[in-house]
């Protein structure tokens, strides 16, 4: 069987992710998985909750896409390695990793304890660390093999992290969450430099307060950015012609997308932070 990346004609048209294979963690929030499938990618839906994972996979298949379901708990490195191994076995390769798993446990700082701190850091950071560590092994070896054969990697592979605007400006009651999302920003900047020579583009998207399963229980009155904004940004980052040299490319590694949460004089609604904006938040 040909690797999925060598197949053509998927969905009756050539999409921007035609023939690519993507793993999306936290994909029970189905929007990203479905959007990638519309653009031609085969999607491995990873979520520890089986029911939303199956629903996301069914939504992909309903539009003619190919999907596989994984409930691997990537807080464990062995599970992350199994996720990548099964992806390569099923589809022949891995081109895109979207680290989208996350959770919140909001408390004012003096009310935090180790349990709440560890849960949020594990779900937001440890899962991303393990999934990326497992994926990078395959991506680097593929790039090195292609370079030996033809002098350059065959194409640009992509890794993205979902961080948060809260990590850039702070959010009372979310010390554990902002610490976790801030860690992903630092990881993104370092990996962009490390992996650029292998044509592995690493970016993070920092949305504001958007409508997802995670934000559904939040208080009324908060202005929400729409998930479509997030999907468009993720697709632009992954499908766009990003060219980096040791992580220094035309696009900033971290792209902000305000959903209306960055207020009180810092940003107007809908403002997308530029590299210059981000430099003031380091």
C-alpha positions in Angstrom: 0.0 0.0 0.0 1.3 3.5 -0.9 1.9 5.9 2.0 -1.0 8.3 2.2 1.3 11.2 1.3 1.8 9.6 -2.2 -1.9 9.2 -2.9 -3.8 11.8 -4.9 -7.3 12.7 -5.9 -8.6 12.7 -2.3 -12.0 14.3 -1.9 -12.3 15.1 -5.6 -10.0 18.2 -5.4 -6.5 19.1 -4.4 -6.6 20.7 -0.9 -3.9 22.6 0.8 -3.1 19.6 2.9 -3.6 17.0 0.1 -1.9 13.7 0.9 -0.6 14.9 4.3 -1.1 13.0 7.6 -1.9 14.9 10.7 -2.1 13.9 14.4 -4.3 16.2 16.4 -4.3 15.8 20.2 -7.3 17.0 22.1 -9.2 16.4 18.9 -12.5 15.6 20.6 -12.9 19.3 19.9 -13.5 18.3 16.4 -13.2 21.6 14.5 -9.5 21.4 13.7 -9.7 17.8 12.6 -12.6 18.4 10.3 -11.0 21.5 8.7 -7.8 19.6 8.0 -9.8 16.8 6.4 -11.6 19.3 4.2 -8.1 20.3 2.9 -7.1 16.7 2.1 -5.3 15.5 5.2 -5.8 12.1 6.8 -6.4 12.8 10.5 -5.6 10.8 13.6 -8.0 12.0 16.3 -6.4 11.7 19.7 -8.4 12.3 22.8 -8.6 10.5 26.1 -12.4 10.8 25.9 -13.6 8.1 23.6 -17.1 9.4 22.8 -16.0 12.9 21.5 -13.1 11.3 19.7 -15.4 8.9 17.8 -17.7 11.8 17.0 -14.8 13.8 15.6 -13.7 10.9 13.5 -17.3 10.3 12.3 -17.4 14.0 11.3 -14.2 13.6 9.3 -15.5 10.5 7.5 -18.9 12.2 6.9 -17.2 14.7 4.5 -15.2 11.9 2.8 -12.1 12.1 4.8 -9.9 9.4 6.4 -9.7 9.2 10.2 -8.3 7.0 12.9 -9.2 7.2 16.6 -6.6 7.1 19.4 -7.3 7.3 23.1 -3.6 7.1 24.0 -3.0 9.2 27.2 0.1 11.2 26.1 0.9 12.2 29.7 2.7 8.9 29.4 5.7 8.8 26.9 5.0 5.2 26.0 1.5 6.1 24.9 2.8 9.0 22.8 5.3 6.7 21.1 2.5 4.2 20.4 0.3 6.9 18.9 3.0 7.9 16.5 3.9 4.3 15.6 0.3 3.4 14.8 -0.1 6.6 12.7 2.9 5.6 10.6 1.7 2.0 10.4 -1.8 3.1 9.3 -1.0 6.0 6.9 2.7 5.5 6.1 4.0 8.7 7.5 3.4 11.7 9.8 3.6 15.2 8.4 1.7 17.4 10.9 1.4 17.4 14.7 -1.1 19.7 16.4 -0.7 19.8 20.2 -4.2 20.8 21.2 -4.8 18.9 24.4 -5.5 21.1 27.4 -7.5 21.8 30.6 -8.0 24.4 33.2 -8.5 24.3 37.0 -8.9 27.9 38.0 -8.0 29.0 41.5 -6.5 32.2 42.9 -2.8 31.6 43.6 -3.1 31.2 47.3 -5.7 28.5 46.9 -3.6 26.3 44.6 -2.1 23.0 45.7 0.2 20.4 44.1 -2.7 18.4 42.7 -4.2 21.3 40.8 -0.8 22.5 39.6 0.3 19.1 38.4 -3.0 18.3 36.6 -2.9 21.5 34.5 0.8 21.3 33.8 0.6 17.6 32.9 -2.4 18.0 30.6 -1.1 21.2 28.8 2.7 20.7 28.8 3.6 17.1 29.5 1.2 15.8 26.8 2.8 18.2 24.3 6.3 17.3 25.3 5.7 13.6 24.9 3.7 13.8 21.6 6.3 16.1 20.1 9.2 14.0 21.3 7.7 11.0 19.7 6.8 12.8 16.5 10.2 14.5 16.1 12.0 11.2 16.1 10.0 10.1 13.0 10.1 13.6 11.3 13.9 14.0 11.7 14.7 10.6 10.4 12.5 11.1 7.4 14.1 14.5 6.7 17.6 13.0 7.1 16.8 10.1 4.7 15.3 12.5 2.1 18.4 14.7 2.4 20.7 11.8 1.8 18.7 10.8 -1.2 18.0 14.1 -2.9 20.0 16.7 -1.1 17.1 18.3 0.8 14.1 17.2 2.8 11.2 16.4 0.6 8.8 18.9 2.2 8.2 21.1 5.2 6.8 19.2 8.2 4.8 21.0 10.8 4.4 21.1 14.6 2.0 23.5 16.3 1.2 24.2 19.9 -2.0 25.7 21.2 -1.0 28.2 23.8 -3.1 31.2 25.0 -3.2 35.0 25.0 -3.5 34.6 28.8 0.1 33.5 28.9 1.1 36.8 27.2 -0.8 39.2 29.4 -1.7 37.2 32.5 -5.1 36.1 33.8 -6.1 36.3 37.5 -7.0 32.9 38.9 -5.1 31.0 36.3 -1.5 30.9 37.5 -1.3 27.2 36.7 -2.8 27.6 33.3 -0.7 30.6 32.3 2.5 29.0 33.5 1.7 25.9 31.4 0.9 27.9 28.3 3.9 30.2 28.8 6.1 27.0 28.9 4.7 26.1 25.5 5.7 29.5 24.1 9.3 28.9 25.3 9.3 25.4 23.9 8.1 26.7 20.5 10.8 29.3 20.2 13.5 26.7 21.0 12.2 24.0 18.8 11.8 26.4 15.9 15.6 27.0 16.0 16.5 23.3 16.6 14.3 21.8 14.0 14.5 24.5 11.2 17.5 22.8 9.5 15.3 19.7 9.1 12.5 21.7 7.4 10.3 21.1 10.5 8.4 24.3 11.1 7.4 24.9 14.7 4.8 27.5 15.7 2.3 28.3 18.5 -1.1 29.9 18.2 -2.2 32.0 21.1 -6.0 32.5 20.8 -8.0 34.6 23.1 -11.2 33.3 24.7 -12.9 31.1 22.1 -15.8 28.8 22.0 -14.7 25.2 22.7 -15.6 22.3 25.0 -13.0 23.8 27.4 -14.5 27.3 27.6 -18.1 26.3 27.7 -18.5 26.4 31.5 -17.0 29.9 31.8 -19.0 32.8 33.1 -21.5 34.6 30.9 -20.5 38.0 29.6 -17.0 37.1 28.3 -16.7 37.9 24.7 -15.8 34.8 22.7 -13.8 34.5 19.6 -15.2 32.1 17.1 -13.6 28.7 16.6 -13.5 29.4 12.8 -10.8 32.1 13.5 -8.7 29.5 15.2 -9.1 27.0 12.5 -8.2 29.5 9.8 -5.1 30.5 11.7 -4.0 26.9 12.3 -4.6 26.0 8.7 -2.6 29.1 7.6 0.3 28.2 9.8 0.4 24.6 8.7 -0.5 24.9 5.0 1.3 28.2 4.3 4.7 28.6 2.6 6.7 29.0 5.9 10.4 29.0 5.3 12.6 29.2 8.3 16.4 29.0 8.8 17.2 27.8 12.3 13.8 29.2 13.4 14.3 32.7 12.0 11.6 33.0 9.3 9.3 35.6 8.0 6.6 34.7 10.5 6.9 34.9 14.3 7.0 31.5 15.9 4.1 32.5 18.2 1.0 34.0 16.5 -1.6 35.7 18.7 -5.3 35.7 17.9 -7.4 37.7 20.2 -11.0 36.6 20.8 -11.8 39.9 22.6 -10.2 39.0 25.9 -7.2 41.3 25.6 -8.8 44.5 26.7 -8.1 47.2 29.3 -6.0 49.3 27.0 -3.7 46.6 25.8 -5.3 45.4 22.5 -8.4 46.4 20.6 -10.9 43.6 19.9 -9.8 41.3 17.1 -6.2 42.6 17.1 -3.7 39.9 16.0 -0.4 40.3 17.7 2.7 40.8 15.6 6.3 39.8 16.3 6.8 43.4 17.6 3.8 43.0 20.0 5.2 39.7 21.2 8.7 41.1 21.8 7.2 43.3 24.6 5.7 40.2 26.3 8.9 38.1 26.7 
